[in-house]
């Protein structure tokens, strides 16, 4: 770690001690468990069931910093970036159900097979996931046969012109917008993909704790 990266506010413990806690929470994995508990609380506060039955999937490419090794980074031909990719599945509130970090050249459908398995194992009530046209093909049949999960493809109408946010797509785009407001996530600074995934969960933990801390008007 570079010297500048070790500089923390004076009231913080030494950087290596802080990182030791982060590494322990990441590897156990306590970060995701904490995140999932908060997501259930947020859903219940809004009158939803704690466990979702529907979600939305997409991926986000983000520029990789120089510390990211060649084995976990690649070239995104669509975005023209030397980058990593963040495939996600979110619930209908835009809160993550699963996050992966891969090299940018890994296709969305390839990453989705791994990510959907993780999400299906953790969320047994999940029945439906919306996706854009990049997820068409054999993945639809694979999800139904392997995970009993309906992958519904939302396609852009041929008569629409210019930038159009597809139905349901805005839900996951809202997550990506939030991640871009997190300074640590504007680009990928993590050597390990597991650290990059944990940083996404930490960012959402911050968002959800703020939501839960807001005063709610009294009912009745």
C-alpha positions in Angstrom: 0.0 0.0 0.0 1.3 3.4 -1.0 2.4 5.8 1.8 -0.4 8.3 1.0 -3.0 5.6 1.3 -1.9 5.0 4.9 -2.7 8.5 6.0 -5.9 8.5 8.1 -7.4 11.2 10.3 -5.6 11.6 13.6 -8.4 10.1 15.7 -8.2 6.8 13.7 -6.2 3.7 14.8 -3.2 2.7 12.6 -4.2 1.8 9.0 -3.0 -1.8 9.3 -5.2 -2.4 12.4 -8.2 -1.0 10.5 -7.5 -3.2 7.5 -7.2 -6.2 9.8 -10.8 -5.7 10.9 -11.9 -5.2 7.3 -10.2 -8.4 6.2 -11.7 -10.4 9.1 -15.2 -9.1 8.3 -14.7 -9.6 4.6 -13.5 -13.2 4.9 -16.0 -14.6 7.4 -18.2 -13.0 5.7 -19.7 -10.7 8.2 -20.0 -7.7 5.8 -22.6 -9.4 3.7 -24.4 -10.8 6.7 -24.7 -7.3 8.2 -25.8 -5.9 4.8 -28.5 -8.6 4.4 -29.9 -8.0 7.8 -30.2 -4.3 7.1 -31.8 -4.9 3.7 -34.5 -7.0 5.5 -35.1 -4.2 8.0 -35.5 -1.6 5.2 -37.9 -3.8 3.3 -40.0 -4.4 6.5 -40.0 -0.6 7.3 -41.6 -0.1 3.8 -44.2 -2.7 4.3 -42.5 -5.4 2.2 -41.7 -9.0 3.1 -38.1 -9.4 4.4 -37.3 -11.8 1.6 -38.0 -10.7 -2.0 -39.7 -12.7 -4.7 -38.5 -10.6 -7.7 -35.3 -8.8 -8.7 -33.4 -7.1 -11.5 -30.0 -7.9 -12.9 -27.4 -5.9 -14.8 -23.6 -5.1 -14.7 -21.5 -2.0 -14.4 -18.0 -1.5 -15.9 -15.6 0.6 -13.8 -12.0 1.6 -14.5 -9.4 -0.4 -12.7 -6.7 1.3 -10.8 -3.0 0.4 -11.4 -2.9 -1.8 -8.3 -5.4 -4.2 -9.9 -3.6 -7.2 -11.2 -3.8 -8.4 -14.8 -5.4 -11.7 -13.8 -8.6 -9.9 -12.6 -8.9 -7.0 -15.1 -9.6 -6.8 -18.8 -10.7 -4.7 -21.7 -14.4 -3.7 -22.1 -14.9 -3.3 -25.8 -18.2 -1.6 -25.4 -17.0 1.0 -22.9 -13.4 1.1 -24.2 -12.1 0.7 -20.7 -9.4 -1.3 -19.1 -11.6 -2.3 -16.3 -13.4 -4.6 -14.0 -17.1 -5.4 -14.2 -19.7 -5.5 -11.3 -22.6 -7.9 -12.1 -25.4 -7.5 -9.6 -28.9 -8.7 -8.8 -31.0 -6.2 -6.8 -34.5 -6.4 -5.3 -37.3 -4.1 -6.6 -36.1 -1.4 -4.2 -32.7 -1.4 -5.8 -31.0 -3.1 -2.8 -28.4 -5.8 -3.7 -29.2 -9.5 -3.4 -25.9 -10.5 -4.8 -22.7 -8.8 -6.1 -19.8 -10.1 -8.1 -16.6 -8.5 -9.4 -15.0 -9.9 -12.5 -12.5 -8.9 -15.3 -14.3 -6.7 -17.8 -14.1 -9.2 -20.7 -16.2 -11.8 -18.8 -19.6 -11.8 -20.5 -22.8 -10.9 -18.6 -24.3 -14.4 -19.3 -21.2 -16.2 -18.1 -21.1 -14.2 -14.9 -24.8 -14.5 -14.4 -24.7 -18.3 -14.2 -22.4 -18.0 -11.1 -24.1 -15.0 -9.6 -27.6 -16.5 -10.0 -26.5 -19.7 -8.2 -25.3 -17.6 -5.3 -28.5 -15.5 -5.2 -30.8 -18.5 -5.6 -29.1 -20.4 -2.7 -29.4 -17.3 -0.4 -32.9 -16.2 -1.4 -35.2 -19.2 -1.6 -38.4 -17.1 -2.3 -36.9 -15.4 -5.4 -39.0 -16.4 -8.4 -38.5 -13.8 -11.1 -35.5 -11.7 -12.3 -35.8 -9.0 -15.0 -32.9 -8.5 -17.4 -32.1 -6.6 -20.6 -31.4 -8.1 -24.0 -27.8 -9.0 -23.2 -29.1 -11.9 -21.1 -31.0 -13.7 -23.9 -30.2 -17.2 -25.2 -29.7 -20.4 -23.3 -29.3 -18.6 -20.0 -33.2 -18.2 -19.8 -33.6 -22.0 -20.0 -30.7 -22.6 -17.7 -32.2 -20.4 -14.9 -35.5 -22.1 -15.1 -34.1 -25.7 -15.2 -31.4 -25.2 -12.6 -32.7 -22.6 -10.2 -36.5 -22.6 -10.8 -36.0 -19.0 -11.6 -37.9 -17.1 -14.4 -35.5 -14.8 -16.2 -37.7 -12.2 -18.0 -36.1 -10.3 -20.8 -37.2 -6.6 -21.1 -36.3 -5.5 -24.6 -36.2 -2.0 -26.1 -39.0 -1.2 -28.5 -37.9 -0.7 -32.1 -39.8 2.5 -32.5 -38.0 4.2 -29.5 -35.1 6.6 -30.3 -32.3 8.1 -28.2 -31.6 7.2 -24.6 -34.4 5.2 -23.1 -34.5 3.7 -19.6 -36.3 0.4 -20.0 -39.1 -0.7 -17.5 -37.5 -2.2 -14.4 -34.0 -1.2 -15.6 -34.1 2.1 -13.7 -34.1 0.1 -10.4 -30.6 -1.3 -11.0 -29.4 2.0 -12.5 -30.3 3.7 -9.3 -27.9 1.4 -7.5 -25.1 2.1 -10.0 -25.7 5.9 -9.5 -25.3 5.5 -5.7 -22.1 3.5 -6.1 -20.7 6.3 -8.3 -21.3 8.7 -5.4 -19.1 6.6 -3.2 -15.5 7.9 -3.5 -14.0 4.4 -3.0 -16.1 3.0 -5.8 -15.7 5.6 -8.6 -12.9 3.3 -9.8 -11.8 -0.1 -8.6 -8.8 0.3 -6.2 -8.9 -3.3 -4.7 -6.3 -5.9 -5.5 -8.7 -8.7 -4.6 -12.1 -9.1 -6.1 -13.5 -10.1 -2.7 -12.4 -6.8 -1.3 -14.1 -5.0 -4.2 -17.3 -6.9 -3.5 -17.1 -6.1 0.2 -16.7 -2.4 -0.6 -20.0 -2.4 -2.6 -21.7 -4.0 0.4 -20.2 -1.4 2.8 -21.4 1.4 0.6 -25.0 0.0 0.7 -24.7 -0.5 4.5 -24.0 3.2 4.8 -27.1 4.0 2.6 -29.4 1.7 4.5 -28.3 2.8 8.0 -29.1 6.4 7.0 -32.5 5.4 5.8 -33.3 3.5 8.9 -32.1 6.4 11.1 -34.4 8.9 9.6 -37.3 9.9 11.8 -40.6 8.4 10.7 -43.9 10.2 11.0 -46.2 8.7 13.7 -49.1 6.7 12.4 -52.6 7.0 13.7 
